[in-house]
Amino acid sequence: MSIQTNRAETSSPNAHTDVICNQEQQLNSISRPIEEMNSDRNETLPNEKKTLKRHLGLFSGISFILGMIIGSGIFISPKGVLKETESIGLCLVIWALCGLISILGALCYAEIGTVIPLSGSSLAYMREGTANNPLRISLAFYSGLWAYGGWASLNSVTEELKNPKRNLWLSIVVALSSVIVLYLLTNISYFTVMNTAELLRSDAVAMTWGETVLGPAVRALTILVSFSALGSANATIYASGRYFMVGARYGYLPEIFSCIQKQRLTPLPSIVLMTILSIIYCIPSNIGNLIGFVSFVSWMFFGLTFLATIFCKFTKANADRVIKVPIPVIIFMILVSIYLVIAPVISSPNIGYLVAIIILLVGLVFYYLFVFRKIQLKGMKKINMFLLELLHLTMSTVNTEE
C-alpha cells in the first residue's frame, strides 16, 4: 500500500499548475454528467444553485470519525462477540480483526474518495465507478464491526472537507488507529472485571462493569454513555443527510432532497428524512436483530463499493491518487463482504434478512417507475415550491473547489 505526497510540493511551479489543472479536470468530468442528467429531468425547482462550504479540516475530520464510531456499540457489542466466539482470547482477536478490516475498508474508500471527491460515499462511487464454526463467527464480526461502524462516514461529507486529498486518508488512519487501541483496552477491562458468564448475562455490558467498579457512581456512567450515543447519532444524521442529497442529485429521490438551506448550506430535507427513518428503526426492541439487519445490507453495498474501487483503477487510471491500495487488498475486502453477507444467512436464518431483501426488491420497482421510466407524480411541483419557500431552500451543486 503506498501513500504519495502531492508531487507539486517537490516539483516546479509549472508542475504545481499542471496538478491543479488535472484535479480541476477530474472534478469537472464528474460534476458535468450530474448537471447534464439533472437537465434531462422535468425540473420543478428554480435554477439558483449553491454549493456546500468546505469547513472541515484535519482535526474536524478526525473528530467526526471518532464521534461517528464511538457511540453505543462498544457498550453493547462485546456480549454479541463473546456469545458467538465462546472464548475470551478469540473474542479479542475478533475485535482486532474488526479494526483491521475497518482500516483496510476505509483506505479503499479513501482512494476512491480522492479520485471521486463527491459527498454521498457508496452511492456516488457506485454511480461513478459502477465458536470454531466459520459461519457462526460471521455473527461475531457483525457485533464487532457494528461498534466500528462509521469508518466510511467522512466520505459522505467529502465536499465539505478542506484539502480532501490529504485530510481524508489521514483522518481515517489517525481516528481508526485510536479506536482500535481504545476498544481493545475497553474489552480487556471488561474481561478483567467480569467472567464470561456474567458478561453474557448482561444486557448492557458497560453498566454491569460500572456497577462493579464504580458502585453508586454508575449513574454518572449512564450519562456519559448517553452523551456518547448522542454524539454518534448526530454524526450519523449529518453524514446520512448528505447521502440522500447526492441520491437526489442523481435522480434517485425527489428533487427537493437535493436542496440545501440558503443561509446554513445544510441539506435540510434530507436530514429531516433521515431523522424520521432513524426513529422508525428504533421501534424494534431487539438490538441484535437491528445490528444483523443493518450489517447485512451495509456489507452488501460496501462490497459493491470495493468493486467500484477496482473499476476506477482502470476507468480513471490517469486520475491523481494520493493513496493507492493494492488490488489484492481490495479483492480481500470484496471477499470479506461476500462472507459477511452470505455466512450469517446460512448460519442463523432470520426474518430480518428476508425483510432486507424485500425492501431492496421494492426499491428496484421504484427505480424502474420513477428513474428508468421517469414517471412524474402530479402535484409534485406545488409541493416542491411550498417546501422551498417554507424552509428557505435552494438547489445544491457539486463543490469543485479544493
N, C-alpha and C positions, 0 to 999 in steps of 0.2 A: 504494500500500500504506500503510495507516495503522496506527499503534500508539497506543492510547489508554491513558493512565494511569488508575488507579482513580478514578472520579468521586467516590467518597466522601472522597478526600483534600482536595477543594476545595469540598465542599458541607457542609451542616448535619449535625449528629449524627443527625437523623431520616433524612436521605438515606443516611447510612452504614448505619443499621439496615436500611433498605429493600434496599440492595445485598446485605448479608449474608443477609437472608431470601430474596432472589432466588436467590443462589448455593446456599443450602441446599435450596431447592425444586428447582433443577436436579439436584443430586446425588441427592436422594430420588427424583426422577422416573426417574433412570437405575438406581439400585440396587434400587428396588421390583420392577420386572419380573424382574430376575435372581433375587430371592428367591422371587417367585411361581413362576417357571419351575422352580427347584430343588425347590420344594414339590410340584410335579406329578410329579417323578420318584420312583421307589421308593427312598427314602432308605435307605442301608445304613450311614450314619455317624451318630455322636452329634450332638445339636443344639447342643453347645457350639461357639461360633464366636469367632474373634479377627480383628482387622484388622492389616494391615501398618503399621508405625510410620513416620511422616514424619520422616526423619532426614537427608535430602539437601538442603543449602542451595544457594545460587547457586554458590559455589566448587566444591562437590561435583558439582553438575550440569555445570559446565564441564569439570572434571577427568574426569568419567565419559565425556562425549562425546569428549574428546581421547584418552583411553585406549582407547576403543572404536575410533576411526577409525585412529589411528596404530599399526598393528600391523606385519605383514609386507608389506602391499600396496605401500607406497612403495619397498620394496627389491626388488620383483619386477616390478610392473606396468609400469614405464617401457619395458621391452622390448616388451610387447604393444602399447602405444600407438604406439611408433615403427614397429613392424613393419607395422601397418595403415595408418599415415599416410605413411610413407616420406619424411618431411620434419620436420626439427627445428623449424622455425617452426610448422607445423601441429600438431606434437606438443604444443608449449607452449600453443597456442590450445585444443587439446582439454582439456588439464589445467585451464586457466582456466574453460572452459565446464563441465567436470565439477563444478568448485567452485560455479559459479553455479547449475547445476541442483540441486546438493545443498542450497544455501541456500534456493532457491525451494521445493523439495520439503519441506525441514524447516520452513519457515514455514507451509506448508499444513498440515503435521502439528501445528504449534504452535497454529494457530487451532482446529482440530477437537479438539486435546488440551485446550484450555482450556474448550471447550464440553462435551466428554465426558471429564471428568477421571478416567478409568479406566486402570489398567495394562492391558497387552495390545496396545497400539499398533494396528496394522491390523485385527486380529481384532475388537477392541472397537468400532472406528469403523465397520467394515462391518456389524457386527451391529446397532449402534445407528442408524446413518445409512442402513443399507442402501445410399585413395590416389586421390582425385578420384572415387571411387566412393562415393556416399552410403550405399549398403547396407553396404559394407565398413567405412566409418567407424564404423558402429554397434559393430563388434567392438573398435575403439579405445576407444569410450566404455565398453564393458564392462570393459576393463582399468583405465581411469582411474577409473570410478565404483566399482570394486572397492576401490581404495585409499581412496576416500572413504566406503566402507561404514560405517555406524554413525551417520549423521546423524539417523536416526529412533529411535535407541536410547533416548533419555531418555523418550520417550513410553511405553516399555514399563514404566517404573517410576514413573509419574505419581503413584500412590497413596503413594509414599514420598518425594515431593518437597515440601519446605516451600513454601508460597505459590506453587503451580504457575502461577497466572495471571500472575505476574511472572517467576519464575525459569525457566520453561520456554523461552519465546521468547528471553530474554536470554542464557541459557546457550548456546542454539543459535547465535545471532548471533556472540557472542564466540568460541566454540570454532571454528566453521567459518571465520570470517574469519582466525583464526590459522592454521588448517590450510592454507587456500588459499595464503597467503604462504609458509608453510614448504615446501609441495610444489613451488611454482614455483621457489623458490630451490634446492631439492634437485635438481630436474631440470636447472636451469641449471648447477649444479655437476657433474652427471653429464656433460653435453654439453661442458663446458669441459675435462674430463679425458679423455674418450673420444670417438672419432669414431663415426659411425653404424654402421660395420661391426663395431667392437669391442663396441658395446653390444648389437647383435643377436646376436652370438656368445655373449654371456654368459648363463649360466643363473641367476646371482644378481647383478644389476647393482650392488648396494651393495658386494658383496665384490670385484668387479672394480675398482670405484672405489677401495676401500680398499687393494688390493694396489698400486695405482699411487701413491696419495697417502701412505699410512701405512707401507708396506713391511712389515717384520716385526711391527709393532704391529697389523696387521689382525686378529690373533686377538682383541684387545680388542673390535673392532667386532662380531665374531661373537657375543660375549657380550651386547653391547648390543642387537643385533638380536633375540636370543633373549628378553631381558627385555621388549622392546617387543612381540613376538608373544605372550608370556605375559600381559602386561597386557591386550592386546586380547582374548585368549581368555577371560580372567577376566571382563571386562565383557560379552562375548557370552553366556557361560553365565549370568551374573547377570540380564541382560535377557531372554534367551530363556526362562529358567525362569518368569518372570512371564507370558510369553505363553502357555505351556502351562497355567499356573494359571487364567488367565482363560478359556481354552478349555474347561477342565473345569467352571468355574462355569456356562457356557452349556450344558453337557451334551454337548460335542463330544468329550470324553475321559472316561475313567472318573473317578468322583468322587474317588478317592484323590489325583489330581493337583491338585485344588483345595485340598488341605490344606497347612497350614504347620506348621513345628516350633514347639512350645509355648514354649520358652524363647527361641530366637533369632528367631522370627517370620519364617522364611525358607521358601519353597516347596520343601522338600527333595525330595519325589518328582519334581517337575518338573525340578529341577536334575540329579538322577540320570539321568532320561530324556534330557535334553539332552546330558549328557556322553557317554552311550552312543552316541547318534546322531552326535555330533561325531567320535568315534573311528572309527565306520564310514565317515563321509565322508572321513576321512584316508587310507583304504585306496587309492583310485586315485592313481597316481603322477604323473599329468599335471595340473599346477596350472592350465593353460589350460582344459582340459575342465571342471574343477571350477568355475572362475570363470564359464564360459559357462552351466553347468548352474544354478548358484545365481542368477546375474544374470537369466536367463530367467524363472525362477519369481518372483524378488523383484519385478521390474518389472511383472509381471502383477498382483501384489497391491498394489504402490504405486499403479498406475493405478486400481484399484478403490477405494483409499482416497481418492485425489484426487476421484473421482466422488462418494464419500460426503460429502466436504467440501462440494461444491456442494449436494447434497441437504440437508445440515444447515443451510445458509444459508436454506432455505425452511421445512424442517420444525421447526427450532429458531430461528426468526427473532428471537424475543424474548430469547434467551439472552445473558447478559452476556459480551461479547467484548473482550478486552484488545487483541488483534491482529486486523485484518481484511485478508485477502489478496484483492485484486480478482479477480472471476470470470475475466477474460481470462487472468490469470496461472495460475489453476488449470486452465483449459482447455488452456493451453500445456503444462503438466506432464502432462496426460492424453495429449496428442498425442505428447509425448516418450516416455511409457510405451509407447504403441502402437508407435512406431518402434523402440524398444529390444527389443520382444518379437517383432515381425514381421521386421524387416530382417535380423537375424543368421541367422534360419532360411532366408531366401531367399538370402542372400549365401554362407553357409557351412553347408549342411545337416550336422547332426551327430547321431549316435545318442543323445547326451545329451538333446537336445530331445525326442526321442520317448519316452525313459525318463521325463522330467519329466511329459509329458502322460499317460502310462500311470499314473504314481503318482497324479496328480490324479484320473483317472477311477476308479481303485481307491478313492480317498478318497470319491468320490460313492457308491460301493456301500456302504461302511461307514456313511456318513451315512444312507443310506436304511434300513439294517438297524437301527442302534443309536440313531439320533436321531429319525428320522421314525417308524419302526415301534416304537421303544423296546423292542427285544429285550434282555432281561437274561440274562447268562451265569450258569449255575449255579456256585455256589461263590464268586461274587464277594464276597458279604457276608463270608464267612470270611477271604478274602484281605485285604479292606479292614481288618477288625478286627485281624488279625495284624500288618499293617503299621502300623496306628495305635499299637499297643502297642510294637512293636519300635522305631519311630522317634520316639515321643512326639509324635504329630501331633494337630492339631485342625482343624476346618473354618475356612476364611477367608471373610470377607465384605467388601463394599466399604467403604473408608475414606471417610466423608462429611465428615470434619473438614478444615478449610482449613489 
